[in-house]
Amino acid sequence: MFEALNEACKEILKDKKRALIALTGLHGSGKSTLGKELRRKGFGDFKPHQIAVIDDGVMSVNLFFIRPRVKIKSDQRDELRPFFKFIMPFVKVVIYASAYPLSRISKCDILCILSIDEEARISGIYKRNSSKDPSSIQKQIDKKELDLAGLEYKFKLEFKSPIKRNI
């Protein structure tokens, strides 16, 4: 599953110092969980300390024995610029996990679309949002399509979520 992602990152890094991955999918598809796993374990040629994950306005990096978090909320398309001053030079991969990537970026190097079976997706939404307003939860469940029109990217990869949920 991650072989194609590894190869795409290596290709991007021939011309740039850092690859930006937009990890997207419907609510409950496992974006946050996958982002955390990639940051924790790494993938392919990329070690955990070479990966930063920005998830819902919070960036996490793995600096060997500490894992700092930087929180920067924005309601405009800022291309994630506020985060880049906190990213160390040895970070080669930045993963931006969002159901609405166009809310902050207009382009990325690699677009990864994550999908999961509908029953597991709904279970994940309920699990994560148990304290939220029921109408907000229903809105997330009802959303069935991603809006990616206008997002520029070099590579597009589609993954079935590796997340297993107890339903």
Backbone as numpy.savetxt, mean C-alpha at the origin, in Angstrom:
# Nx Ny Nz CAx CAy CAz Cx Cy Cz
4.35 -15.09 -6.21 3.53 -13.88 -6.21 4.40 -12.61 -6.21
5.46 -12.61 -5.40 6.26 -11.39 -5.29 7.42 -11.34 -6.28
7.57 -12.39 -7.09 8.64 -12.40 -8.08 8.47 -11.27 -9.09
7.24 -11.08 -9.58 6.98 -10.02 -10.55 7.20 -8.64 -9.92
6.82 -8.49 -8.66 7.04 -7.22 -7.96 8.53 -6.95 -7.79
9.28 -7.97 -7.42 10.72 -7.85 -7.26 11.37 -7.41 -8.58
10.98 -8.06 -9.68 11.56 -7.73 -10.99 11.18 -6.32 -11.42
9.94 -5.92 -11.19 9.51 -4.56 -11.55 10.29 -3.53 -10.75
10.50 -3.77 -9.46 11.27 -2.84 -8.63 12.70 -2.73 -9.14
13.32 -3.86 -9.45 14.70 -3.84 -9.96 14.78 -3.04 -11.27
13.78 -3.19 -12.11 13.76 -2.46 -13.39 13.65 -0.94 -13.13
12.78 -0.53 -12.24 12.61 0.88 -11.89 13.90 1.44 -11.32
14.57 0.67 -10.47 15.77 1.16 -9.79 16.99 1.28 -10.71
16.86 0.83 -11.94 17.93 1.07 -12.91 18.01 2.55 -13.25
16.88 3.26 -13.18 16.81 4.67 -13.57 16.52 5.63 -12.42
16.09 5.12 -11.29 15.70 5.97 -10.15 16.33 5.44 -8.88
16.41 6.29 -7.86 16.99 5.82 -6.59 15.96 5.12 -5.71
14.67 5.25 -6.06 13.62 4.68 -5.23 12.41 4.32 -6.10
11.78 3.18 -5.80 10.56 2.77 -6.52 9.34 3.08 -5.66
8.33 3.69 -6.26 7.08 3.98 -5.56 6.01 3.00 -6.04
5.51 2.23 -5.09 4.46 1.24 -5.38 3.15 1.75 -4.79
2.12 1.83 -5.62 0.78 2.13 -5.12 0.09 0.78 -4.93
-0.15 0.43 -3.68 -0.84 -0.81 -3.33 -2.30 -0.46 -3.07
-3.16 -0.90 -3.96 -4.56 -0.51 -3.84 -5.47 -1.73 -3.95
-6.69 -1.52 -3.60 -7.71 -2.56 -3.64 -8.92 -2.03 -2.89
-10.01 -2.74 -2.98 -11.21 -2.32 -2.28 -10.99 -2.39 -0.77
-11.82 -1.70 -0.02 -11.76 -1.77 1.44 -11.83 -3.24 1.87
-10.98 -3.62 2.81 -11.00 -4.98 3.33 -10.24 -5.99 2.50
-9.52 -5.54 1.47 -8.81 -6.49 0.59 -7.46 -6.93 1.14
-6.99 -6.29 2.21 -5.74 -6.71 2.82 -4.54 -5.83 2.52
-4.77 -4.62 2.05 -3.67 -3.71 1.70 -2.77 -3.41 2.90
-3.37 -3.02 4.00 -2.59 -2.67 5.20 -1.82 -3.88 5.72
-2.49 -5.02 5.75 -1.85 -6.23 6.26 -0.68 -6.63 5.37
-0.86 -6.58 4.06 0.22 -6.93 3.13 1.37 -5.92 3.25
1.04 -4.64 3.34 2.08 -3.62 3.50 2.92 -3.86 4.74
2.26 -4.19 5.86 2.98 -4.49 7.11 3.88 -5.70 6.96
3.37 -6.74 6.30 4.17 -7.95 6.10 5.40 -7.67 5.24
5.22 -6.90 4.16 6.35 -6.58 3.29 7.39 -5.75 4.05
6.93 -4.81 4.87 7.87 -4.00 5.65 8.57 -4.85 6.71
7.88 -5.79 7.27 8.43 -6.63 8.34 9.40 -7.70 7.82
9.05 -8.31 6.67 9.84 -9.43 6.18 10.66 -9.12 4.93
10.30 -8.03 4.21 10.95 -7.77 2.94 10.38 -8.68 1.86
10.94 -8.59 0.66 10.54 -9.48 -0.43 11.65 -9.49 -1.47
11.81 -10.62 -2.13 12.81 -10.74 -3.19 14.18 -10.23 -2.75
14.71 -9.26 -3.50 16.02 -8.68 -3.22 15.98 -7.56 -2.20
14.81 -7.27 -1.66 14.65 -6.10 -0.78 14.45 -6.51 0.67
15.37 -6.06 1.50 15.35 -6.35 2.94 14.38 -5.38 3.64
13.90 -5.75 4.83 12.94 -4.89 5.53 13.40 -3.43 5.71
14.69 -3.20 5.99 15.15 -1.82 6.20 15.17 -1.00 4.91
14.98 -1.64 3.75 14.97 -0.93 2.47 13.54 -0.57 2.03
12.56 -0.84 2.89 11.15 -0.65 2.54 10.49 0.29 3.53
9.78 1.28 3.00 8.94 2.17 3.82 7.50 1.98 3.35
6.58 1.99 4.29 5.16 1.83 3.96 4.40 3.04 4.46
3.64 3.66 3.56 2.76 4.77 3.93 1.34 4.23 3.81
0.66 4.18 4.93 -0.69 3.61 4.97 -1.60 4.59 5.70
-2.56 5.13 4.97 -3.53 6.06 5.56 -2.85 7.23 6.27
-1.86 7.81 5.62 -1.20 8.99 6.17 -0.18 8.70 7.25
0.14 7.42 7.49 1.14 7.06 8.49 2.23 6.24 7.81
3.48 6.73 7.93 4.60 6.02 7.33 5.34 5.22 8.40
5.63 3.97 8.08 6.40 3.10 8.96 7.62 2.62 8.21
8.76 2.63 8.89 9.98 2.08 8.32 10.58 1.12 9.35
11.41 0.22 8.88 12.03 -0.76 9.75 13.51 -0.43 9.84
13.93 0.22 10.91 15.32 0.61 11.08 16.02 -0.35 12.05
16.06 -1.60 11.65 16.74 -2.65 12.40 16.09 -2.87 13.76
16.37 -2.08 14.78 15.84 -2.33 16.11 14.74 -1.36 16.52
14.49 -0.31 15.72 13.37 0.58 16.01 12.49 0.69 14.77
11.22 1.02 14.99 10.27 1.17 13.87 9.52 2.49 14.03
10.17 3.59 13.62 9.49 4.88 13.78 8.26 5.00 12.87
7.31 5.82 13.32 6.10 6.09 12.53 5.97 7.60 12.38
5.70 8.04 11.18 5.52 9.45 10.88 4.10 9.61 10.35
3.32 10.50 10.99 1.93 10.69 10.58 1.78 12.06 9.93
1.33 12.06 8.67 1.09 13.30 7.93 -0.20 13.13 7.14
-1.27 13.69 7.63 -2.56 13.63 6.93 -2.61 14.74 5.88
-3.32 14.51 4.82 -3.48 15.52 3.78 -4.78 15.27 3.04
-5.44 16.35 2.67 -6.66 16.20 1.87 -6.42 16.71 0.46
-5.15 16.78 0.06 -4.84 17.21 -1.30 -3.78 16.30 -1.90
-3.63 16.37 -3.20 -2.65 15.56 -3.91 -1.27 16.19 -3.70
-0.48 15.60 -2.83 0.84 16.15 -2.50 1.98 15.27 -2.98
1.64 14.20 -3.73 2.63 13.26 -4.27 3.49 12.65 -3.16
2.99 12.67 -1.93 3.66 12.10 -0.75 4.93 12.86 -0.38
5.13 14.04 -0.95 6.34 14.83 -0.69 6.66 15.04 0.79
5.66 15.33 1.65 5.99 15.56 3.06 6.71 14.38 3.73
6.53 13.17 3.21 7.16 11.99 3.81 8.62 11.84 3.42
8.97 12.32 2.23 10.28 12.00 1.68 11.44 12.58 2.48
11.23 13.64 3.24 12.33 14.17 4.05 12.65 13.26 5.23
11.76 12.32 5.55 11.97 11.37 6.65 12.52 10.02 6.17
12.61 9.83 4.87 13.04 8.54 4.32 14.56 8.53 4.18
15.18 7.54 4.79 16.63 7.41 4.76 17.09 6.99 3.35
18.33 7.33 2.98 18.83 7.02 1.63 18.84 5.52 1.30
18.95 4.65 2.30 19.00 3.21 2.02 17.63 2.61 1.72
16.54 3.39 1.88 15.20 2.90 1.54 15.05 2.95 0.02
14.81 1.80 -0.57 14.72 1.67 -2.03 13.29 1.52 -2.54
12.39 1.10 -1.65 11.01 0.85 -2.04 10.08 1.58 -1.08
9.18 2.39 -1.65 8.15 3.06 -0.86 6.81 2.50 -1.33
6.06 1.96 -0.39 4.74 1.38 -0.69 3.69 2.31 -0.14
2.79 2.78 -1.01 1.68 3.63 -0.59 0.41 2.80 -0.66
-0.14 2.41 0.49 -1.34 1.57 0.55 -2.57 2.46 0.73
-3.48 2.40 -0.23 -4.68 3.23 -0.17 -5.76 2.69 -1.10
-7.00 2.76 -0.65 -8.14 2.42 -1.52 -8.39 3.56 -2.51
-7.84 4.75 -2.20 -8.01 5.94 -3.05 -6.65 6.56 -3.34
-5.78 5.88 -4.09 -4.43 6.43 -4.30 -4.42 7.81 -4.95
-5.40 8.09 -5.79 -5.43 9.39 -6.47 -5.69 10.56 -5.52
-6.07 10.26 -4.29 -6.28 11.36 -3.34 -4.95 12.02 -2.96
-3.82 11.28 -3.12 -2.51 11.86 -2.77 -1.49 11.81 -3.88
-1.64 10.90 -4.83 -0.63 10.79 -5.90 -1.29 10.81 -7.28
-0.54 11.26 -8.27 -1.02 11.22 -9.65 -0.26 10.19 -10.46
0.89 9.73 -9.90 1.68 8.73 -10.61 2.46 7.88 -9.61
2.80 6.69 -10.06 3.61 5.78 -9.28 4.43 4.97 -10.28
5.38 4.23 -9.80 6.17 3.38 -10.69 5.46 2.06 -10.94
4.88 1.51 -9.87 4.24 0.20 -9.95 2.86 0.29 -9.30
1.85 -0.10 -10.03 0.48 -0.16 -9.50 0.19 -1.61 -9.17
-0.05 -1.90 -7.90 -0.41 -3.26 -7.46 -1.85 -3.24 -7.00
-2.67 -4.02 -7.66 -4.08 -4.10 -7.30 -4.31 -5.42 -6.58
-4.82 -5.31 -5.37 -5.05 -6.46 -4.51 -6.54 -6.81 -4.52
-6.86 -8.07 -4.69 -8.27 -8.49 -4.62 -8.37 -9.67 -3.66
-9.57 -9.87 -3.17 -9.84 -10.94 -2.20 -11.29 -11.37 -2.44
-11.62 -12.60 -2.06 -13.01 -13.01 -2.27 -13.94 -12.15 -1.40
-15.14 -11.94 -1.90 -16.07 -10.97 -1.31 -16.41 -11.26 0.15
-16.59 -12.51 0.48 -16.94 -12.87 1.86 -15.80 -12.47 2.83
-14.57 -12.75 2.44 -13.41 -12.40 3.28 -13.24 -10.88 3.35
-13.52 -10.19 2.26 -13.42 -8.73 2.22 -14.40 -8.10 3.21
-15.64 -8.54 3.18 -16.66 -8.01 4.09 -16.30 -8.32 5.54
-15.81 -9.52 5.78 -15.36 -9.90 7.12 -14.26 -8.95 7.61
-13.32 -8.64 6.72 -12.23 -7.73 7.07 -12.72 -6.32 7.38
-13.70 -5.86 6.64 -14.27 -4.53 6.88 -14.90 -4.48 8.27
-15.70 -5.48 8.61 -16.34 -5.51 9.93 -15.30 -5.61 11.05
-14.30 -6.45 10.84 -13.26 -6.64 11.87 -12.53 -5.34 12.16
-12.16 -4.61 11.12 -11.38 -3.38 11.28 -12.23 -2.20 11.76
-13.51 -2.21 11.46 -14.36 -1.04 11.73 -15.44 -1.29 12.76
-15.23 -2.20 13.67 -16.29 -2.58 14.61 -16.83 -1.41 15.42
-16.03 -0.38 15.65 -16.49 0.75 16.46 -17.01 1.92 15.62
-17.01 1.77 14.31 -17.44 2.87 13.44 -18.94 2.86 13.19
-19.39 3.97 12.65 -20.78 4.17 12.28 -21.19 3.11 11.23
-22.33 2.42 11.45 -22.77 1.38 10.51 -22.94 1.88 9.07
-23.33 3.13 8.87 -23.49 3.63 7.50 -22.13 3.76 6.81
-21.10 4.08 7.58 -19.73 4.15 7.04 -19.26 2.77 6.62
-19.56 1.78 7.43 -19.19 0.39 7.11 -19.93 -0.05 5.85
-21.22 0.25 5.76 -22.00 -0.15 4.60 -21.48 0.51 3.32
-21.04 1.75 3.44 -20.47 2.46 2.28 -19.22 1.73 1.76
-18.39 1.24 2.68 -17.19 0.51 2.28 -17.55 -0.82 1.64
-18.57 -1.48 2.18 -19.01 -2.76 1.61 -19.60 -2.54 0.21
-20.36 -1.48 0.04 -21.04 -1.22 -1.24 -20.09 -0.82 -2.36
-18.93 -0.30 -2.02 -17.97 0.11 -3.06 -17.41 -1.15 -3.73
-17.63 -1.27 -5.02 -17.24 -2.49 -5.74 -16.18 -2.25 -6.82
-15.88 -0.98 -7.12 -14.91 -0.70 -8.17 -13.92 0.35 -7.70
-12.68 0.20 -8.15 -11.63 1.17 -7.85 -11.67 2.29 -8.88
-11.38 3.50 -8.45 -11.27 4.63 -9.37 -9.79 4.92 -9.57
-9.25 4.43 -10.67 -7.83 4.61 -10.96 -7.61 5.39 -12.25
-8.70 5.94 -12.82 -8.59 6.69 -14.07 -7.70 7.91 -13.87
-6.69 8.01 -14.68 -5.78 9.15 -14.59 -4.52 8.87 -13.79
-4.43 7.73 -13.12 -3.22 7.39 -12.38 -2.18 6.86 -13.37
-1.01 7.49 -13.39 0.06 7.08 -14.29 0.95 6.06 -13.59
1.38 5.04 -14.33 2.27 4.02 -13.78 3.03 3.35 -14.92
4.15 2.72 -14.57 4.96 2.02 -15.57 4.59 0.54 -15.62
4.37 -0.07 -14.44 4.01 -1.49 -14.35 2.70 -1.63 -13.59
1.90 -2.61 -14.02 0.66 -2.91 -13.31 0.67 -4.40 -12.98
0.49 -4.70 -11.69 0.46 -6.07 -11.22 -0.85 -6.30 -10.47
-1.43 -7.46 -10.64 -2.65 -7.79 -9.90 -2.40 -9.02 -9.07
-2.77 -8.94 -7.78 -2.54 -10.02 -6.84 -3.84 -10.43 -6.18
-3.96 -11.71 -5.94 -5.02 -12.22 -5.07 -4.46 -12.12 -3.67
-5.19 -11.53 -2.76 -4.72 -11.32 -1.40 -4.33 -12.64 -0.74
-3.13 -12.68 -0.13 -2.72 -13.89 0.58 -3.35 -14.02 1.96
-4.15 -13.02 2.36 -4.74 -12.98 3.70 -5.81 -14.06 3.83
-5.73 -14.79 4.90 -6.77 -15.79 5.23 -7.50 -15.25 6.45
-8.80 -15.13 6.34 -9.59 -14.63 7.47 -10.52 -15.72 7.97
-10.72 -15.70 9.26 -11.70 -16.62 9.86 -13.08 -15.99 9.71
-13.92 -16.63 8.96 -15.24 -16.05 8.70 -16.27 -16.78 9.53
